[in-house]
Amino acid sequence: MKRFRWQLIIIFLTGIIVGVLLLGEQSVETNVVEPEPIRGGIYSEALIGSLLRLNPILDAYNSVDRDVDRLIFSGLLRIDDRGLPQPDLAESWGISQDGTIFNLTLRQDLTWHDGAPVTTEDVLFTIELLREGSEIIPEDLYNFWQEIEVIALSEDTLQFRLPEAFSPFPDYLTFGILPAHLLANLTFDEIIDDPFNLNPVGSGPYQFDRLIVETDQITGIVLSVFDDYYGEKPFIEQIVFRYYPDGFAALQAYRDGIVQGIGMISDDILENVLQEPALNLYTGRMPEQTLIFLNLNNPEVAFFQEPSIRKALLQGINRQWIIDKLLNGQGIIANGVILPNTWAHYDGLEPIPYDLDAAKLAIKEAGYLVSSETGTVREKDGLIFQFELLYPDDDVHQALAESIQNDWKQLDIEIDLVPLPYDEIVNGRLQARSFEAALVNLDLSKTPDPDPYPFWDQAQATGGQNYSQWDNRVASEYLEQARVTTDLLERERLYRNFQVVFYNEMPSLPIYFTIYNYAVDQSVQGVRVGPIFDSSDRFATISDWFLISRKPESPGEPESE
């Protein structure tokens, strides 16, 4: 009995010791303390290009002007990274049941950088400029505003009357507003050369401070935070932009400590940027797509009329290899034509993989067999599976075209590559429908609404931009209904249905979406870059950026003064 009791005591004590050891091994909960941003500091950024005019009506063709204007000027609405409209100068808006009347109310606390109030008069003045600048304003924007009636119901309420319902209309209210009290006495032509463009007054989060001039050249611009900004006031007190001729000069400026960020990372400096340990790279999807238009209405290439053939052609392109090897990984495989990560994109469709065996089988089942005479080219009923691929005459597109040519050669399909100037491809061959296949880029920047109508609706097959001449009534009905409904959920459903039809029909071949890269030193915190519709969208979260912070006080600690 005694021996047994001693064994029990030993077991009991061992349990206590093990328990104590286990308690010591338990993880201790720690609270991650985020730094608390405080106002102050100067952020400097390299822009690749040169300043022309700091005026949102005149910046359509100079991206570095748009980058700066994004911080100086405000629009009635802004578009978030999913492509949805959000309030900016406008406080609220509403749409009539038939979609033809759009009422909008301005915020009550709006002022220009010079202290004057922002009113509906400024909006009317800016729209009038959009209607006048036929040679400066992009043609589609100029034509659009010719048909819109705008009425000021009061100093803070506007009414827009549309000739017919048009769901993407909010996109057209993101243009920067100009101050009528400073420019209304000038004609459009006078505004083009007015000193205002080098000493602008806006209503955005930052105001113009001064130009940086060296040896009689403008080499930079300084912006200071606007204390009376209606929105969330940024933490960074001052932003300095400096202009450089190319990416290498911009990167050297970073290495020399002159700038903390580089506005655009081009492919030629990407590898060098990745080797900078303190330079953070931010990546976002650009609104640009590379695809191959197929002429579905050309009897010389009648095989394009078969959906199984079109899908087989896409399966026969090694798009991942193109992105990895030719684009340095800077691309996203496209399986449709609506931008990914937007509210209208449907991600329920299976990706289309590179699959030579499946592609060969589909082509064979469609009746296109390798010719017994040549042993290399496919044909069916005397129709040789051979066509001409137009591509823009530059090194990038040549490499793309040659890669696609080599891929399709493995399917026993021969294509002839024809390099042409880009304008000739679009304004000559595509518009005239005198092509067989064409490798092109679609630039959808500054148009966040997904509306694919211009390129894929039946009504655009003649004279419009439906270059493939895709004639699908079901898909067209989805697009036409989505253009006029004001119900976002209904629009989403219609676009989902359209994407399913497009996926099944594959009227043209989507290759990839373009990537935008932006670099900022690790000392700048709070930076976020999501999918963007213009390079200036990298500043959408500028109010969250900060350079100076302090450690939050722990509970129980005395408050610092």
Stockholm file with secondary structure:
# STOCKHOLM 1.0

chainA/1-561         MKRFRWQLIIIFLTGIIVGVLLLGEQSVETNVVEPEPIRGGIYSEALIGSLLRLNPILDAYNSVDRDVDRLIFSGLLRIDDRGLPQPDLAESWGISQDGTIFNLTLRQDLTWHDGAPVTTEDVLFTIELLREGSEIIPEDLYNFWQEIEVIALSEDTLQFRLPEAFSPFPDYLTFGILPAHLLANLTFDEIIDDPFNLNPVGSGPYQFDRLIVETDQITGIVLSVFDDYYGEKPFIEQIVFRYYPDGFAALQAYRDGIVQGIGMISDDILENVLQEPALNLYTGRMPEQTLIFLNLNNPEVAFFQEPSIRKALLQGINRQWIIDKLLNGQGIIANGVILPNTWAHYDGLEPIPYDLDAAKLAIKEAGYLVSSETGTVREKDGLIFQFELLYPDDDVHQALAESIQNDWKQLDIEIDLVPLPYDEIVNGRLQARSFEAALVNLDLSKTPDPDPYPFWDQAQATGGQNYSQWDNRVASEYLEQARVTTDLLERERLYRNFQVVFYNEMPSLPIYFTIYNYAVDQSVQGVRVGPIFDSSDRFATISDWFLISRKPESPGEPESE
#=GR chainA/1-561 SS CHHHHHHHHHHHHHHHHHHHHHHHHSCCCCCCCCCEEESCCEEEEEEESCCCCCCTTSCTTCHHHHHHHHHHCCCSEEECTTSCEEESSEEEEEECTTSCEEEEEECSSCBCTTSCBCCHHHHHHHHHHHHHCTTTSCHHHHHHHHSCEEEESSSSEEEEECSSCCTTGGGGGCSCCCCHHHHTTSCHHHHHTCGGGGSCCCCSSEEEEEEEEETTEEEEEEEEECTTCSSCCCSCCEEEEEEESSHHHHHHHHHTTSCSEESCCCHHHHHHHHTCTTEEEEEEEEEEEEEEEECTTCGGGGGGGCHHHHHHHHHTSCHHHIIIIISTTCEEECSSSSCTTSTTCCCCSCCCCCCHHHHHHHHHHTTCEECTTTSSCEEETTEECEEEEEEESSHHHHHHHHHHHHHHHTTTCEEEEEEECHHIIIIIIIHHTCCSEEEEEEECTTCCSCCCHHHHCGGGTTTSSCTTCCCCHHHHHHHHHHTTCCCHHHHHHHHHHHHHHHHHHCCSEEEEEEEEEEEEETTSBSCCCCSCSSGGGGGTTGGGCBSEEECCCCTTSCCCC
#=GC SS_cons         CHHHHHHHHHHHHHHHHHHHHHHHHSCCCCCCCCCEEESCCEEEEEEESCCCCCCTTSCTTCHHHHHHHHHHCCCSEEECTTSCEEESSEEEEEECTTSCEEEEEECSSCBCTTSCBCCHHHHHHHHHHHHHCTTTSCHHHHHHHHSCEEEESSSSEEEEECSSCCTTGGGGGCSCCCCHHHHTTSCHHHHHTCGGGGSCCCCSSEEEEEEEEETTEEEEEEEEECTTCSSCCCSCCEEEEEEESSHHHHHHHHHTTSCSEESCCCHHHHHHHHTCTTEEEEEEEEEEEEEEEECTTCGGGGGGGCHHHHHHHHHTSCHHHIIIIISTTCEEECSSSSCTTSTTCCCCSCCCCCCHHHHHHHHHHTTCEECTTTSSCEEETTEECEEEEEEESSHHHHHHHHHHHHHHHTTTCEEEEEEECHHIIIIIIIHHTCCSEEEEEEECTTCCSCCCHHHHCGGGTTTSSCTTCCCCHHHHHHHHHHTTCCCHHHHHHHHHHHHHHHHHHCCSEEEEEEEEEEEEETTSBSCCCCSCSSGGGGGTTGGGCBSEEECCCCTTSCCCC
//
